[in-house]
Amino acid sequence: MYTNVQLDSPVKDIFCTLGTLPNKYQMSVKLIHYYRENAEYRQAFFELVPQIFTGVSFTEWYKRGCWDPKYQGYAMYDETTRQMIANVSICPMDIWLNHRLIQGVQFSAVSSLPQARGKGYHRKLMEAVFKDYAHQTDLFFLFANPSVTDFYPLFGFRQVKEHLFHAAYPSNLSPGFSAVHLDVDQPDDWQLLTSFTANRTPITQVFGAANDGYILGWGLLYPFRQKILYLPQQQVIVIAETKEGVLYIYDILTQKPLSEINFDEVLELVSLPGTHTIELHFTPEKLPLTATPIATNGNSPLFVKGDFPIASHHFKFPVMAQT
């Protein structure tokens, strides 16, 4: 699929000329990528990320076999201190956009240590990504930290607005929670989850992901691990929770066409009495309900680079496919 990139090749080190940086950096900092199989660099990545993103870890995700070769890191590595001081990871992925399958690259884990900021490292990393992927990618996109939104337009990115979707809970339904909570630490549950993520039906084709099991795995292990609800008779896994009368649905994992699911039955089995509103964190064009788009609060604004024909439409890239 990505014919110009040897995803399983050995680690490649690219040495950079770093201009007028202090002498201690000129000789010891190098740009590395394809470092998944290098234990030293991989461990340095594991140590960098939680220093920047509190509570975030990639260690268990790697141990569970979720680090797909497509997920690639570009990083600045200081050989003197044996530290990864800046990183930009990418997720090459099949993207549904306006009901057409295209090639996309989503940026992830853009991070740097405080002492490495303002030195042009991220510019070098971004330029390296564009050099490697520009001719085989239709769309680059990312979800930014609001504090650095001025950075990405320098590389041709532009911000586009996303929406969540609200719907009234159907008055003819009787919420009666009876779903099975899956536990990612139980081997049988994890095996069931990986079988669903590997062969799931896309939740949306307006703007969504295909073949994104490795990204879903991270979400299931970390931010959504307490929200995994299994309906064995329906053969559906719903990532959801109910709070103060609102049913938040983050994703629906199934191997069947969504049109074959009894969605009313699913709603009854995953919601609690007193539920009055449904909030969907993906574009629900495949679901049999009328939903109203609600502008998001901008905690992670979306930036795109490339043709994006739905920029003026109401859409939400599935939250569980975000990195």
Beta strands, then each sheet from edge to edge (+ up, - down):
strand 1: 12-14
strand 2: 29-33
strand 3: 72-78
strand 4: 83-97
strand 5: 100-112
strand 6: 139-143
strand 7: 158-160
strand 8: 163-168
strand 9: 180-181
strand 10: 207-210
strand 11: 228-231
strand 12: 236-243
strand 13: 246-253
strand 14: 277-280
strand 15: 292-295
strand 16: 302-306
sheet 1: 1+ 2- 3+ 4- 5+ 6+ 16- 7+
sheet 2: 1+ 2- 3+ 4- 10+
sheet 3: 9+ 11- 12+ 13- 14- 8+ 15-
end
